[in-house]
Amino acid sequence: MIFKWIFQFEEKILFPISITLFLLSASITFYEAVQRNLLNHSFDWANEVGVYCMIWSIMLMIAHAGKCGHHLRIQLITNLLSEKTKRYVYICAHVFSLIFAVLILYSSILVVHHAFVSNQSSLTTLQLPIWAVMSIMIIASILLILYYLELIYRGIKNQPIESIESDKEIKELI
């Protein structure tokens, strides 16, 4: 099934990229802090690259974190509902979340296109093209759309629609 392939793609490709970007961000930030505090020297590019690496690292894993249960949930009201009602509430919530993710995708495409057409670049010495930096919003939106489609599919098929929380469930997907 396509959802198993997406999960494997996230685990085997996106996760290592995200970890690498996170470590790169932490290393650059640490290096910049040492340079600034011990040697009284600062690099213009370090903060920008560190921040962008951190943003990309987080955005690549948003949908995957949701699948693995690493997200905020408020279950005060849903715990009071019957299982059948709870399923319908979750499906509705996921449909609205899907619509929101589609709106984010559409807006992101407009922003990235405008940045590309107008040839915008960052204000630091690196002059990074803003369209390339902002393209993470398109990628993250697509990943979120696929995530919500999976949750809606699972809800319609009467499969568990909450996040994948156990190692057993993860192994079943892989």
C-alpha positions in Angstrom: 0.0 0.0 0.0 1.1 3.6 -0.7 1.0 4.5 3.0 3.6 1.8 3.9 5.8 3.2 1.1 5.5 6.7 2.5 6.3 5.5 6.0 9.4 3.7 4.8 10.4 6.8 2.8 10.1 8.9 5.9 12.0 6.4 8.0 14.8 5.6 5.6 15.3 8.9 3.7 13.7 11.9 5.4 14.6 10.9 9.0 18.4 10.7 8.2 18.2 14.0 6.3 16.4 15.6 9.2 18.9 14.3 11.7 21.8 15.5 9.6 20.3 19.0 9.2 19.6 19.1 13.0 23.3 18.1 13.8 24.5 20.6 11.2 22.4 23.4 12.8 23.7 22.5 16.3 27.3 22.3 15.1 27.2 25.6 13.3 25.5 27.3 16.2 28.0 25.9 18.7 30.9 26.9 16.4 29.5 30.4 16.1 29.1 30.7 19.8 32.7 29.7 20.4 34.0 32.0 17.8 32.0 34.9 19.1 32.7 34.4 22.8 36.3 33.2 22.8 37.7 34.9 19.6 35.5 37.9 19.3 34.8 37.0 15.8 31.4 36.3 14.2 30.4 34.9 10.8 27.4 36.6 9.0 26.3 33.3 7.4 26.4 31.1 10.5 23.1 32.2 12.1 21.2 32.1 8.9 22.4 28.6 7.9 21.9 27.3 11.4 18.3 28.6 11.6 17.4 27.3 8.1 18.9 23.9 8.8 16.8 23.7 12.0 13.6 24.8 10.3 14.1 22.3 7.5 14.9 19.6 10.1 11.7 20.2 11.9 9.4 20.6 8.9 10.6 17.4 7.3 9.5 15.4 10.3 6.1 17.0 11.2 3.9 14.4 9.5 6.1 11.5 10.6 6.0 12.8 14.2 2.2 12.8 14.0 2.3 9.2 12.8 4.4 8.1 15.7 2.3 9.9 18.3 4.7 12.7 19.0 2.2 15.5 18.8 -0.1 17.4 21.1 -3.5 15.7 21.7 -6.3 17.0 23.8 -8.6 14.1 24.6 -10.7 15.5 27.3 -13.9 15.5 25.2 -13.2 12.6 22.9 -12.6 10.3 25.9 -16.3 10.9 26.9 -17.6 9.7 23.4 -18.5 6.3 22.3 -16.0 4.6 19.9 -18.3 5.0 16.9 -18.9 8.7 17.6 -15.2 9.2 18.4 -14.3 7.7 15.0 -16.6 10.2 13.2 -15.2 13.1 15.2 -11.7 12.1 14.3 -12.6 11.7 10.6 -14.2 15.2 10.6 -11.1 16.6 12.4 -8.8 15.0 9.9 -10.9 16.3 6.9 -10.6 19.9 8.3 -6.9 19.3 8.9 -6.5 18.1 5.3 -8.3 21.2 4.0 -6.0 23.4 6.1 -2.9 21.5 4.8 -4.2 22.1 1.2 -4.5 25.8 1.9 -1.0 25.9 3.3 0.2 24.1 0.2 -1.6 26.6 -2.1 -0.3 29.6 -0.1 3.2 28.1 -0.1 3.2 27.6 -3.9 2.2 31.3 -4.3 4.9 32.5 -2.0 7.6 30.3 -3.5 6.6 31.3 -7.0 6.6 35.0 -6.2 10.0 34.7 -4.6 11.3 32.9 -7.6 9.8 35.3 -10.2 11.0 38.4 -8.3 14.5 36.8 -7.7 14.4 37.4 -3.9 17.5 36.5 -1.9 18.4 36.6 1.7 20.0 39.8 3.1 23.1 38.2 4.4 26.4 37.7 2.6 25.2 34.2 1.4 22.4 35.7 -0.8 20.4 32.5 -0.6 17.5 32.3 -2.9 14.4 32.7 -0.8 12.3 30.4 -3.1 14.7 27.5 -2.2 14.6 28.2 1.5 10.8 28.6 1.5 10.2 25.4 -0.6 10.2 23.4 2.7 6.7 24.7 3.2 5.6 23.0 0.0 7.4 19.7 1.0 5.9 19.8 4.5 2.4 20.5 3.2 2.5 17.6 0.8 3.7 15.3 3.6 0.9 16.6 5.9 -1.7 16.1 3.1 -0.5 12.5 2.7 -0.6 12.0 6.5 -4.2 13.3 6.8 -5.3 11.2 3.7 -4.0 8.1 5.5 -5.8 9.0 8.7 -9.1 9.6 6.8 -8.6 6.3 4.9 -7.9 4.4 8.1 -11.0 6.0 9.7 -13.3 5.1 6.8 -11.9 1.5 6.8 -12.5 1.3 10.6 -8.9 0.9 11.3 -7.2 2.6 14.3 -7.2 6.3 13.4 -5.0 7.5 16.3 -1.3 7.8 15.8 1.0 4.8 15.5 2.4 4.5 19.0 3.8 1.0 19.4 6.8 -0.6 17.8 4.5 -3.5 16.8 2.3 -1.1 14.8 5.3 0.4 13.1 6.7 -3.0 12.2 3.3 -3.9 10.7 3.5 -0.9 8.4 7.0 -1.7 7.3 
